[in-house]
Amino acid sequence: MPQNAIKVGSTLERKIISISIRRQLTIPQKYYEALGFDNEAECILQEGGLLIRPVRDTGGGEFSEYILADLISQGYEGAELLEKFKAQSRAVRPAVSRMIKDAEEYVRSGKGEIPRENQ
């Protein structure tokens, strides 16, 4: 794949876009729709570039069963169960983000190292 190329569907495309004085950029509508962007984008700094992709908000779905089981075991039911479930589900993403940030800071501090598989 050529450098600076974007694959949309099965077609490889490249587009140069401008960056405003406020460091804002506009994702071309064709790419926005093809990739399924909504109101948030994930921005990842990589060696030699920046990766911008849609956020796939699972709403904590991967933890839903565990959250529900825990709340039911605590005796919640009905509307109260629903409210507690919503609150805990909303807390999953920020908690995971904090854990990732803490892990990255730990590695950067030199106190720890990310283990590498047998090289």
N, C-alpha and C positions, 0 to 999 in steps of 0.2 A: 504494500500500500504506500503510495507516495506521501512524503511529509506534507503536513497541512491539508490532507484530504479528509473528507467526511463521507462516511458510507450511509446513505439514506436508502433503506430497503435493500435492494440488491444492486443499487447504482452508487458508484463512487463520485462524490461531488466535493468541490472546494469553493469557498466563498470568502472573500476578504470583507470584513465588517469594520466600521469605525468605532472608536471609543471616545465618548464625550469627555469634556473637561472635568466632569465629576466622576470619571472612571466607569461610566455606565456603557453597556453595549446592548444592542437589540438582536435577539435571535431571529433570523429570517423565518417568516411565517411558515414556509414550506418545511423547514427543519423542526420548528416548534410543534407543528401538527404531526409530522411523521414520527417524532420521538415521544409524543404524548406528554409534553410539558403541561404543568398546571400552574399553580401560583408560587412554587418554590423550585429552585435548582440546587443541585449539589455541586460544589466547586472543589476540585482536587488539584493541588499543586504537584506537578510531576516534573521529573528532570527534563528540562527543555520545553515545558509547556504547561498548559492549564486545561484540565478536563472539566467540562460542564455538562451535566446530565440531569434528567428529570429525577426528582425525589419520588421514590415509590413509597408513599405513606401507607404502611400496613396497619397503622393505628394500634400497634402492640399486638396485632393478631396472632403472632407466633407465640405469645404468652397468654392468650385469652383463656385457654383451658385451665392453666395453672392459677390465674387470677380468680376465675370463677370458683374453682374447687376450694381455694383458700377462703374466699368470702362466704361461701356456703357453709364451710366448716366452722366459721365464726358465727353462724346463725343468721346471716342476712338473708332476706327474701323479699319478693315483690319489688315495689318501687325503690325501696332503700337499697336492695341488692343492685338494681340497675344504676342508681346514682353512684354508689361506691365503685362499681365496675368501670363506669365511665371515667371517674377520677383517677383510678389506678392505671387504666389503659393510657390516659394522656400523660402519665408520669413516666412511662416506659422509655420513650424516645429520648427525653432529656437525660434520664439516668444513664442510658447506654452511651450517649454522647459524652457525658462527664467521665465515664469509665475509660473511654477511648482517649480522651484528652489527658487524663491522669497517667495512663500507660505510656503515651507518647512523651510526656514530660519526664517520666521516670527513666525512659530509655535515653532521652537527650541529656539528662543530668550525669550520665556515665555510671550510675549506680546499677543499672541493669542492661541486659542485652536481649534482643529478640532471638530466641534459639533458632538456629537454622537446621533444616533437615540434613541428613547425611549428604555432604557435598561430593 
